[in-house]
Amino acid sequence: GSEMCIRDRENNMKTNTQIKYLALTGLFAAMIFVVTAYLHIPTNAGYTHVGDGLIFLSASILPTPYAAAAAAIGGGLSDGLTGFITWMPATIVIKAITSLFFTSKKETLLCKRNIIALVPSLALCICGYSLFEAIFMIGGFNNAAIAKAFASTPAYCVQIGLSSVLYIALAKVLDKMQIKKKLGITE
């Protein structure tokens, strides 16, 4: 009898945690979509936005599978619903991978690993989108196509730079609020 009650309680807690993570994943996907789709500046290769800041934030709060889903869904929908559907496959993969650089396993959002994660996020953004553009949009994996595609590097630097500022500002505020503790998602 009591063993069954304990198992039921543990299963309910696990289910409640999964529901909480799914709800937060949906919330982050929606926020990433809105910020990316509606707060952007058109550039020669697409658009520059601060939505990555919310991807960084989601990856600092949610366990990896949930953060990757929020990033892929939010970023992918943004491309798909704003006329940049050709970028959608790259965005889904690049944004999901970006979430892997961060950790949600620390007490605070701003920890050493998450600050360092901004560097590979920049490198992945530049290389991932530039190689995608060269191969699938310009016409091949050759020096001319790659050089032309990497001309967008300044726009990607601005995007990750501004997204990093947004992430750090939001993370500082949320850390002061002890958001992870209040949400009950400290690992």
N, C-alpha and C positions, 0 to 999 in steps of 0.2 A: 503494500500500500504506500508507504512513505517514499520508497524508491521511485515509484511511478509519479508521485507528486513532484519530487525533485526533478525528474526528467521532463515532466510537463512544464514546470517553471523555467527550466533551462531552455527548452524549445521555444517557449513564449518570448523569453528575453532575446534569443537569437532572431526570431521572426521580427520582433519589434526593432531590433538594430538594423536588420536588412531593410525594413520598411522606411526607417529613418534615412538610411543611406540612399535608397531609391528616390525618396522625396527630395533630398538634397541634390542628388544627381540631376533630377529634372529641373530643379530651381537653378542650378548652375548652368545647365545647358541653355535654359531660356535667357539667363542674364548674359552669357557669352554671345548668344545669337543677337540679342538686342544691341549690346554695346558694339559688336563687330559690324553688324548690318547697318546700323543707323548713326554711328559715331566714327565715320571713316573719311579719309581724303583719297580721291582717285589718284592713281599714279600710272606710269607707263605700262606696268605689268598687272594691274588690278587695282588694289587699294591698300592704304596703310591705316591701321586701326590700333586701338588699345585693348581689344578683346583678349589678347594674350595675358594681360594682367589678371583677368578673371580665371583664365586657365591655370595660371600659376597658383592663384588663391585656392581654386578647387582642389588642386593636387597637393596642397598643404593641409587641407582639411579632410578630404575623402581618401579612403583606401584606393590603391592604384587602379583596380578594375573600374571602379565607379568614376574616378577622376578622368580616366582615359575615355570612358563613354561620354561623359559630360563635354569634354573637349572636342571629341569627334563629332558628336551630334550638334553642339552649338556652332562650331566652326563650319561644319559641312552644310548645315541648314543656311547659314549666312551666305555662303557661296551659291548654293542652289537656289535661293529665293531672292537674290539681288542681281541676277544676270551674269554671274561669274561661274556658271556650272562647270565650265572646262577645268577650273581649278579645284573642284570639289574632291576628286580622288586624292590629290596631293594633300589638301587640307585635312581630310579625315585621317590619313596616315601620319602626317607631320604633327598635328596637334595631339593625337593619341600618344605618340612617342614622346613629345615634349613633357607630358605629365609624368613620364617615368623618371625624369631627372630630379623630381621633388619627392619629399617624404611627408607623410601625415603622421608619422610615428613619434614625433617629438611633442613635448608639452606646448610649445609655442609655434606659431606659423613662421616667424622669422628666426630661423636657426642657421647655423653655418652651412649645412648642406643646401638649404633652400636659397640662400644668397648665392652660393657657388653655382647652383643650377641655372642661374640666369645666363651664364657664359655658354654652356652647351645649347641652351635654348636659342641663343643668337646664332650660333654656328649651324644648327639644324635648320633654322628658318632660312638663312642665306643659302646654304648648300642644297637643302631639299627643294625649295621653290625654284632656285636657279637651274638645277639639273632637270627638274620636271619641265620647266619652260623650254629649256634647250632641246630636250629630247622630243617632247610631245607637241610643242607649239611652234618652235622655230624650225625644227626639221632634222634634228639628229644629234648624235653624240660626237661632235667634231669641234675643233678649236674655235671656229667662227661662231657657231651656235652657242657654245658655252660662254665665250667672251661677251656676246651680245646679252645673254641672259643674266650674267653676273653684273651687268650695268645697273641692275636694280638693287644692288647691295646697299647703297645709302638709304633707300626707302625701308629696307628690312631693318637696318640699324636704328632708324628713327622709331619704327614700330616696336621693336623689342625694348629700346631705351625708354620710350614713353610708357609702355606696358609695365616695365620694371618699376618705374616711379609710381604708377598706380598701384601695383601689387604691394610695394613696400609701405606706401601710405595706408592702404586698407588693412594690411597685415598688422601694422603698428597699432591702429585703432582697435582692431579685433583682438589682438593679444592683450591690450589694456583691459578690454571687456571680458577677458578670459572666455572667449567664445567656445573654445573646444570643451571646456569644463561645463559651460552652461548647456551646450548641446548634448553633453554626455557622450562625447566621442573620443575621449582621450584613450589612447591604446597602451 
